[in-house]
Amino acid sequence: MQNEKCKVQSAKWLVLGRWPGPSRAGPHAEPVEACRTSPCGGPISLPPITCYLLPVTLCLHPRILWLKFTCIDREKRPAYNPNSMEIGKLPHELLDRLISRAKLDARVIVGPMVGEDAAVIDFGPTLLVAKTDPITFATERIGWYSVNINANDIAVTGADPKWFLATVLLPECAKEEIAVEIMDQILSACDELGMSLVGGHTEITYKLDRPIVVGCALGEVKKGDLITTGGAKIGDAVILTGGIAIEGTALLAREAAEHLLSQGVAEETIEISRNYLTEPGISIVRAAAFARRSGRVNSMHDPTEGGLATGLFEVAVAADVGLEIDFERIPVLPETEEICRALKLDPLGLIASGSLLLTVDPADAGRVAASLTAEGIVASAIGAVVDKENGLKLIIAGKRTDLPKFPRDEVARFFSERG
């Protein structure tokens, strides 16, 4: 039997259910046994499995993902390469080495550097702020995600996010409805934030196994009002809005609900966590706007991949300072705590979009925190900026220890280890 739309034999298809599927796929996959029905509805049968399966393409259905596989003989599967990089951001040292080679013209105020959320370019009376970021973890609401994540990085510079461009890459068997749904999400999110979709690119992409959206946001800020990650000053109070880890918790609840149930996480916890995207929400645009109007905010940063710990590290690197953070003052959301405990993940390394990191002049810290709280935005003073020689320290029960490092985000580690 052949699927007429996709032009592939049914025997090449395997149904896995919601992604990530229960079966391991890839160069280190285990043999797979369950093959039930094809995407075109007919039953399929396969000879005894003596191969490993490598995903080639993906068909999307509102409830099911159909993966087409190429069979690789056990003896011929790709060899594991111990020198390959982990899933997630490039190592900071490598990234710094790569971007330091960029040549910048005189109008570039902030160029590529570790820790800074966006580029800043002199446009005469105002500064243009630009940011691009892909959405690679999420599959649900990916268009909405893309707008909000990129807008956050504009907002932390003190700028207003105004324009958005999107590159939408779809797998070979994606239906028209998927393109419509993603575009509806992008337009809805732009409307919520007062932004305009002004361009981008769309295509069906060879060998892609899921939709990818790469967003680019642009904003404007007046000269003199720019805030950078590297603006943190010794003596500043470190303030965190919301709690950790909003986005990571929502992702795990949405993409791994069955596994969470199997690990004893309550259905109510999973449902609450799924709604973290909107309550408390992953947008920090409003929080950044209130904060910058409330007092002398010297630095703002959006902790994303690698969680709060990586966000703090990026502030320290960008500003060339040290940090002392009081562990007991870090607000960990209750659902995050339960899910991380069940999956043996560390909340400090879980992707943390939805929280805003600020360093504030100590004389204004109380006023900024009170202003945010009055607007319904939880704000917690979690530490202070110190001299670089003091390092990056976490204070637990009165004892100083090194701030933990996360070479890859805990969400990425979870999905990678599950295969």
C-alpha positions, -999 to 999 in steps of 0.1 A, spaced: 0 0 0 12 35 -8 4 69 8 -6 89 -23 2 123 -8 36 113 6 46 88 -21 61 63 4 54 27 10 32 20 41 58 -5 53 81 24 60 58 39 85 56 35 123 30 51 146 46 64 178 19 86 194 26 120 208 62 132 204 86 124 219 75 89 212 79 59 236 103 42 212 139 53 209 151 63 175 184 74 161 220 61 158 218 45 193 182 32 190 169 0 204 150 -24 180 114 -14 175 86 -40 174 52 -22 172 39 -15 137 1 -13 135 -14 10 108 -1 32 80 -9 69 76 -34 61 49 -53 38 72 -44 3 62 -28 -24 83 9 -31 77 32 -60 86 69 -62 88 93 -90 89 111 -96 123 130 -64 133 167 -69 129 175 -33 123 178 1 140 155 29 128 166 64 117 138 90 113 136 104 78 104 125 77 73 133 97 36 136 90 16 156 114 -19 148 126 -38 167 154 -33 138 178 -6 116 163 28 119 147 37 95 119 74 89 115 88 74 83 120 54 90 149 41 71 162 8 84 199 5 92 214 -29 98 226 -35 134 261 -39 123 261 -8 101 246 18 124 266 50 128 293 49 154 290 70 185 313 100 183 325 110 218 337 143 204 302 154 193 286 183 211 256 180 234 221 191 224 215 228 233 235 260 232 271 259 219 296 259 248 302 295 259 340 292 252 334 280 216 307 306 210 329 334 223 357 322 200 335 322 170 317 355 174 349 374 184 359 371 147 330 393 136 339 427 121 315 455 132 309 489 116 308 521 137 270 521 140 269 488 160 264 497 197 260 461 209 273 433 187 274 395 192 287 385 226 280 359 253 253 371 277 237 399 256 202 392 245 200 413 214 221 434 189 218 472 190 224 495 160 225 533 159 196 546 137 200 583 143 175 596 169 167 560 181 185 527 184 173 497 165 173 465 186 173 431 168 170 395 179 166 361 163 159 329 181 146 295 169 120 273 187 133 238 188 119 222 220 82 229 216 58 214 191 25 228 205 18 265 199 52 269 182 42 301 163 30 318 196 62 307 213 84 322 186 69 357 189 70 357 227 105 344 231 120 369 206 99 398 220 113 390 255 148 396 243 139 430 228 121 441 260 151 434 283 171 461 265 145 487 275 131 487 239 95 482 227 92 452 205 75 464 172 82 442 142 85 404 136 98 382 109 94 344 108 111 316 90 87 286 91 102 252 81 77 223 77 84 186 72 77 169 39 43 155 48 29 185 67 -7 194 57 -19 228 48 -37 230 81 -4 230 100 9 261 81 -24 278 88 -23 270 125 13 282 129 5 315 111 -27 320 131 -5 316 163 21 341 150 -5 367 141 -24 363 174 8 367 195 18 398 175 -16 413 181 -13 406 219 21 424 220 13 453 196 38 440 170 35 437 132 44 407 111 65 423 84 82 394 65 99 360 67 101 328 47 82 295 45 91 262 30 87 224 31 121 211 41 138 178 32 145 154 61 130 176 88 112 156 115 91 184 130 81 221 123 108 246 132 101 284 135 130 308 135 118 342 147 134 376 143 121 406 164 129 442 160 123 471 184 133 507 191 146 524 222 156 561 227 193 569 231 200 570 268 173 545 277 192 514 265 197 486 291 222 458 285 230 426 303 265 439 307 253 470 326 253 452 360 273 472 386 290 460 418 266 466 447 234 461 426 206 440 441 197 410 420 159 407 415 140 378 399 104 381 387 80 353 387 95 320 397 114 291 381 110 274 358 79 284 339 87 274 303 106 242 312 78 230 334 52 238 307 73 220 280 76 188 301 39 188 309 29 192 273 55 170 257 60 142 283 26 139 301 24 101 299 59 97 313 51 121 341 20 101 350 41 69 350 65 86 375 37 94 399 31 130 390 -5 140 397 -28 147 367 -38 180 384 -1 190 385 4 182 349 -27 202 339 -16 233 359 18 230 344 5 228 308 -12 262 314 21 278 327 25 292 292 -2 318 299 -6 316 337 18 329 350 30 331 313 63 332 295 61 368 284 82 393 304 75 423 281 52 439 307 75 432 336 105 447 318 85 479 310 73 484 346 107 477 360 126 502 339 101 529 348 103 522 385 140 529 393 176 527 383 177 493 365 213 487 353 208 453 337 180 430 325 183 395 312 160 368 300 171 334 314 162 308 288 181 276 279 203 264 308 178 280 333 184 305 360 219 293 367 230 299 331 212 332 331 232 343 361 264 331 346 257 351 314 250 383 334 284 378 352 303 372 320 287 402 301 293 426 330 326 411 342 314 408 377 308 382 404 274 372 420 263 360 454 229 343 453 208 332 483 194 298 473 166 300 499 153 332 482 149 317 448 112 311 442 108 276 427 72 270 416 55 241 433 47 222 401 82 227 389 95 212 422 72 182 419 80 175 382 118 180 387 118 157 417 100 129 397 123 132 367 155 138 388 161 172 372 175 204 387 151 234 386 182 258 384 191 243 350 155 242 335 147 266 307 133 296 325 115 319 301 88 338 319 112 350 346 131 383 344 166 388 359 173 424 369 202 441 387 191 473 403 208 502 421 205 492 458 189 525 467 160 517 443 157 479 447 129 481 472 109 506 451 113 485 419 103 453 437 73 470 453 62 485 419 63 451 402 44 435 431 17 462 429 12 452 393 7 416 402 42 406 392 60 386 419 95 401 425 121 385 448 155 399 458 178 369 455 213 383 459 238 409 450 264 418 424 300 415 438 335 419 426 346 394 400 373 380 423 345 367 446 333 344 418 297 331 412 285 318 445 253 301 457 247 305 495 229 275 509 222 274 547 249 300 552 276 281 533 290 295 500 293 270 471 300 275 434 269 283 413 262 250 393 269 250 356 246 233 330 264 226 297 229 218 283 194 226 295 178 200 318 148 197 294 173 188 266 190 163 288 157 147 297 146 142 261 180 132 249 184 105 276 149 92 268 158 91 231 
